[in-house]
Amino acid sequence: MWQVCKRDSQTLVTSTRLRVEANAWWEIDGDWDVSMCWVYNSRLDDWEAGLNDDVRRLLCAASAPAHSPSGRIKGC
């Protein structure tokens, strides 16, 4: 799922419901559900392309490969 969203330049967000198991050590009662929202921080080329020129220039200046796993934004 993450790969499809990344390929399609969509936000990498999903949610799941998980069952909580009892844990005596941490005094956690089990047998209930928790909702989890998972967010994977990733660059979105389509979103960046829609920014105004001033903001894009700021991003270009700050997008050195050492600080960004995906490298510079397109058009920089």
C-alpha positions in Angstrom: 0.0 0.0 0.0 2.8 2.5 0.9 4.5 1.9 -2.4 1.3 2.6 -4.4 0.7 5.8 -2.5 4.3 6.9 -3.0 4.2 6.1 -6.7 1.0 8.0 -7.1 2.3 11.0 -5.1 -0.3 10.6 -2.4 0.1 11.1 1.4 1.3 8.0 3.2 -1.3 7.8 5.9 -3.4 4.8 7.0 -5.3 3.7 10.1 -5.8 0.4 11.7 -7.6 -1.1 14.7 -5.5 -3.4 16.9 -6.3 -5.6 19.8 -4.5 -4.8 23.0 -3.1 -7.7 24.9 -2.8 -7.7 28.7 0.7 -6.9 30.1 1.1 -7.5 33.9 4.5 -5.9 34.0 3.2 -2.5 32.7 -0.2 -3.0 34.4 -2.0 -2.8 31.1 -5.5 -4.4 30.9 -6.0 -6.3 27.7 -9.0 -7.3 25.6 -9.8 -3.9 24.1 -9.1 -2.2 20.8 -7.0 0.8 20.0 -7.2 2.9 16.8 -3.8 3.7 15.3 -3.0 6.3 12.7 0.2 5.6 10.8 2.0 8.5 9.1 5.1 8.0 7.0 6.9 11.3 6.3 7.8 11.4 2.7 8.2 14.0 0.0 5.4 14.5 -2.5 6.6 15.9 -5.8 3.1 16.8 -7.0 2.3 18.8 -3.8 5.7 20.6 -4.0 5.1 21.5 -7.6 1.9 23.2 -6.6 3.6 25.6 -4.2 4.1 29.2 -5.1 7.6 30.2 -6.4 8.8 31.9 -3.2 8.1 28.8 -1.1 9.6 26.5 -3.8 12.8 28.6 -3.7 13.0 28.2 0.1 12.5 24.4 -0.3 15.2 24.2 -3.0 17.6 26.0 -0.8 16.9 23.7 2.1 16.7 20.4 0.2 20.4 19.4 0.4 20.7 15.6 0.0 22.2 15.3 3.5 18.9 16.5 5.0 16.5 14.8 2.6 16.5 11.0 1.8 14.9 11.7 -1.6 17.4 14.4 -2.6 16.5 17.7 -4.1 13.0 18.5 -5.2 12.3 18.4 -8.9 13.1 21.7 -10.7 15.8 22.8 -8.3 
